C-alpha cells in the first residue's frame, strides 16, 4: 500500500521532453515529468514493468494523455526520486541511456545547488518519471 501511495504522490505535475536514439529515428526514452517537488521523502529508483503497475499510471489523470494503451506491452517506466531536500535547487534526471542487445542502461544525474548559491529555503522532493520505449531489462547506474 505504501508503494502505491508513493507512486501516486509522484505524479502531481507533469512536463515533457524526449531524447532520440543515436542509431534510429525512434526515441529510446521520453521524460514524462521532471519536478522539484511532489516526489517521495526517501531516495529510490523504481522500475515499473508489470502491466498492473503501468495500468496504475494510466489511471492517473495527469498521465493519461501522455500514455497509450500499447505502452503496457511496449514500454517500461522508471521513477527516479531524490528524496527530501532542505532547500530548492536540487534535481534528478537522466545523463544518458544506452541500449545493448540484452538491456537498457540508464545513467542517473543528480544536480545539487552550489554551496554559495542563492536557493529558496523550502523543503523539496525532486523526482523524474521516464518512459523507456523498450521491454528489455533496465539497469540503473
C-alpha positions in Angstrom: 0.0 0.0 0.0 2.9 2.4 0.8 4.3 1.7 -2.7 1.0 2.7 -4.3 0.7 5.8 -2.3 4.3 6.8 -3.0 3.9 6.3 -6.7 0.7 8.3 -6.8 2.3 11.1 -4.9 5.0 11.3 -7.6 2.6 12.3 -10.3 1.3 15.7 -9.2 2.6 17.8 -12.0 4.0 16.9 -15.4 6.3 18.3 -18.1 7.6 16.7 -21.2 10.9 16.1 -23.1 12.5 13.5 -25.2 15.8 12.2 -26.3 16.3 10.3 -29.5 18.4 7.2 -30.1 21.6 7.9 -32.0 21.2 5.0 -34.3 17.4 5.2 -35.0 14.7 7.7 -35.7 12.5 6.5 -32.8 13.2 7.8 -29.3 14.7 5.4 -26.8 13.1 7.2 -23.9 10.8 10.1 -23.0 10.8 12.2 -19.9 7.2 12.4 -18.8 7.8 14.7 -15.9 10.8 16.3 -14.1 9.8 18.3 -11.0 11.4 19.8 -8.0 8.5 19.0 -5.7 6.0 16.2 -5.4 8.2 13.1 -5.0 8.6 10.9 -2.0 10.6 11.6 1.1 13.2 8.9 0.6 15.7 8.3 -2.3 14.7 5.5 -4.5 14.7 4.3 -8.2 11.7 2.2 -9.2 11.3 0.3 -12.5 7.7 -0.4 -13.5 7.5 -3.4 -15.9 4.4 -5.3 -14.9 1.1 -4.5 -16.6 -0.8 -3.8 -13.3 1.9 -1.2 -12.3 1.7 0.5 -15.7 -2.1 0.5 -15.6 -1.9 2.3 -12.3 0.0 5.1 -14.1 -2.6 5.1 -16.9 -5.3 5.8 -14.4 -3.6 8.9 -13.2 -5.5 11.9 -14.7 -2.2 13.8 -15.2 -0.5 11.0 -17.1 -3.4 9.5 -19.2 -2.8 12.0 -22.1 0.9 11.0 -22.3 0.3 7.3 -22.4 -1.2 4.9 -24.9 -2.8 1.6 -24.3 0.0 -0.2 -26.2 2.5 1.2 -23.6 1.6 -1.7 -21.4 3.2 -4.2 -23.7 5.8 -2.0 -25.4 7.3 0.2 -22.7 8.7 0.2 -19.2 8.7 3.2 -16.8 11.3 4.4 -14.3 10.7 6.7 -11.3 13.8 8.5 -10.1 13.2 10.0 -6.7 15.9 12.1 -5.0 14.2 12.2 -1.6 13.7 15.1 0.8 16.0 18.1 0.4 16.2 21.1 2.8 16.4 23.7 0.0 15.5 24.3 -3.6 18.0 23.9 -6.4 18.1 20.1 -6.5 17.1 18.0 -9.5 17.4 14.4 -10.7 17.4 13.4 -14.3 19.0 11.3 -17.0 22.6 11.7 -18.0 22.5 9.1 -20.7 20.6 6.0 -21.8 22.4 3.2 -23.7 20.8 0.2 -25.4 22.6 -3.1 -25.6 21.5 -6.4 -27.1 20.1 -7.5 -23.8 19.3 -4.5 -21.7 18.9 -0.7 -21.3 21.5 1.1 -19.1 20.3 4.3 -17.5 22.9 6.7 -16.0 21.2 9.0 -13.5 22.4 12.5 -12.8 21.7 14.3 -9.6 22.2 18.0 -9.6 22.8 19.9 -6.4 23.0 23.7 -5.8 26.3 25.4 -5.5 27.4 25.9 -1.8 27.5 29.7 -2.2 24.4 29.8 -4.5 21.2 31.5 -3.7 18.4 28.9 -3.2 14.9 29.0 -1.8 14.7 27.9 1.8 11.9 25.3 1.2 11.7 21.6 1.6 11.8 20.0 -1.9 11.2 16.5 -3.2 12.8 16.3 -6.7 11.7 13.4 -9.0 11.6 12.4 -12.6 9.4 9.9 -14.4 10.8 8.4 -17.6 9.1 6.1 -20.2 11.5 3.7 -21.8 10.4 2.6 -25.3 11.6 -1.0 -24.8 10.7 -4.0 -22.7 14.4 -5.0 -22.2 15.8 -5.3 -18.7 16.7 -2.0 -17.2 19.9 -1.3 -15.3 20.3 1.9 -13.3 23.7 3.4 -12.6 
